[in-house]
Amino acid sequence: MKAAFFPGCLIPTKYPHMELAVRRTLEPLGVEIVDLDGFSCCPDPIFFQASDKIGWLTLAARNLTIAEEAGLSIFTICSGCTGTLSEANHMLKEDAELRERVNRRLARVGREYRGTVSVRHIVALIRDEIGIECIRESVTRPLTGVRVALHYGCHLLKPSNIMNVDDPDDPQILHQLVEAIGAEPVPHGERFLCCGKACVDVDLPLEMTRTVLRSIKEAGVDCMGLICPTCFSSFDTGQLLIARKTGEKLEVPPIYYFQLLGLAQGLAPADVGLNRHRIKPLSLFEKIGVTT
């Protein structure tokens, strides 16, 4: 199958190795990635939307029109991008008056939103169009014995009536994807807590990050598995900030799921950018017999 790839801003500029991992792991799954010219920031699903709802909708709609012109639905690799584009798509399809208002703005740049495409996070695309079994079949080096604590984050699952990815109170999609590569998904007590990134407070975001990391540390895992670059930033760089502020070294390696998939497909750690992480998953490397 083929779909329009919406990479967003954060991954290409700050974590390009995540995009590399996606591109390298989708090919064995039979997904044809279509790169379209003209995409901009999604934009941000929290602060931009709160400050200028119509501007936020217009920019999101403009991105959707690019995929509409190509006749392709969109897949994203960032939960925030998925949230923005899915919510904007839903609102504009449901509200004719709002759609007309946004289209008046889009007309200034020669565009019109028609509501003809869908938006899905890449994990939902794989589950629904490719199938979990296809993941299993692509594995050449199963991550046997590797324990992965899962962090779903906020935007992938909520609002559930718009995202339609999984049950927000009992999600299974990441569990299934981790099991498909031979690893063990491990529940922990704070698996539903926000990473803290969106909280407008001096101390609270880092405290929330530390709460999640402590919960994972207590679970005795090799790494943390996630699918959001914003969450990754909180848990990777955040550990350095926690150590600097409190002296506490948690040493919980956060890993983007498609980096784990790349390892299971036989790629080297450097091939999926794991050498770029601040917190290295050394026990994982030891269990599967690889080095950085």
Secondary structure, DSSP 8 states (H G I E B T S, - for coil): -EEEEE--SHHHHH-HHHHHHHHHHHGGGT-EEEE-TT------TTHHHHH-HHHHHHHHHHHHHHHHHHT--EEES-HHHHHHHHHHHHHHHH-HHHHHHHHHHHGGGT--------EEEHHHHIIIII-HHHHHHH-SS--TT-EEEE---STTTSSHHHH-SS-TTS--HHHHHHHHTT-EEE--TTTTS--STT--SSSHHHHHHHHHHHHHHHHT-SEEEE--HHHHHHHHHHHHHHHHHH-------EEEHHHHHHHHTT--GGGGTGGG-SS--HHHHHHHT---
